[in-house]
Amino acid sequence: MSLMANEFGTEVFDDVFLGVRAGGALRKRRRGEPLTPEEEEALGRWRRLSPLRKGVAIGGFTVGTFGLGFTIGGLVFGRWRPVRR
């Protein structure tokens, strides 16, 4: 059971990374810059990815980014109160 969960987590991480690479390639394409073969391959793989896997990857990225930002923001901007005894 944990092997399946580990493989799922690895696949989600790979999909998130693929999405980041494809997003960078799309940005370059919009600016009119030539794409490398690796960027073309990332775009093709992202397009072939199922909508469910795209949703999980984007959701995972969003939750991770929000969670990290929320944690760092709480540490930086949170009120530090003295401990009452």
C-alpha atoms as one frame of an Amber mdcrd trajectory, in Angstrom:
protein
   0.000   0.000   0.000   2.750   2.508   0.874   4.539   1.657  -2.379   1.478
   2.764  -4.335   1.236   5.984  -2.315   4.926   6.645  -2.895   4.549   6.131
  -6.645   1.508   8.446  -6.707   3.458  11.138  -4.879   6.351  10.783  -7.291
   4.028  11.033 -10.283   2.362  14.151  -8.881   5.770  15.752  -8.330   6.798
  14.839 -11.888   3.561  16.306 -13.260   4.049  19.534 -11.291   7.610  19.823
 -12.595   6.409  19.134 -16.135   3.767  21.851 -15.765   6.351  24.373 -14.601
   8.593  23.516 -17.557   5.682  23.734 -20.005   4.595  27.062 -18.524   8.061
  28.474 -19.043   8.076  27.209 -22.625   4.675  28.808 -23.301   5.942  32.102
 -21.928   8.969  31.943 -24.237   6.742  31.094 -27.198   4.469  34.097 -26.483
   7.515  36.393 -26.472   8.542  34.963 -29.842  11.716  33.280 -28.598  12.828
  29.974 -30.128  12.224  26.867 -28.001  14.766  24.186 -27.235  13.952  20.550
 -28.054  13.474  19.890 -24.313  10.907  22.683 -24.080   9.066  21.409 -27.161
   9.005  17.933 -25.586   7.667  19.342 -22.280   4.865  21.149 -24.119   3.930
  17.993 -26.011   3.881  15.872 -22.862   1.775  18.486 -21.026  -0.757  18.557
 -23.869  -1.059  14.762 -23.800  -1.577  14.665 -20.025  -5.130  13.853 -18.957
  -7.254  16.704 -17.539  -7.441  14.882 -14.191  -3.657  14.668 -13.854  -3.322
  18.311 -14.929  -5.833  19.282 -12.244  -4.016  17.315  -9.553  -0.678  18.821
 -10.586  -1.994  22.389 -10.619  -3.872  21.832  -7.355  -0.811  20.332  -5.692
   1.322  23.264  -6.808  -1.291  25.726  -5.568  -1.714  24.068  -2.174   2.041
  23.760  -1.719   2.669  27.374  -2.659  -0.170  28.643  -0.464   0.955  26.497
   2.462   4.554  27.655   2.202   3.517  31.297   1.847   1.090  31.013   4.749
   3.763  29.459   6.984   6.474  31.973   6.113   4.017  34.862   6.328   2.895
  33.716   9.762   6.481  33.508  10.961   7.499  36.866   9.517   4.365  38.924
  10.164   2.866  37.050  13.092   2.633  38.628  16.495   5.135  37.264  18.922
   3.544  37.199  22.349   5.342  36.512  25.576   4.447  33.212  27.214   2.126
  33.658  30.199   2.585  31.416  33.164
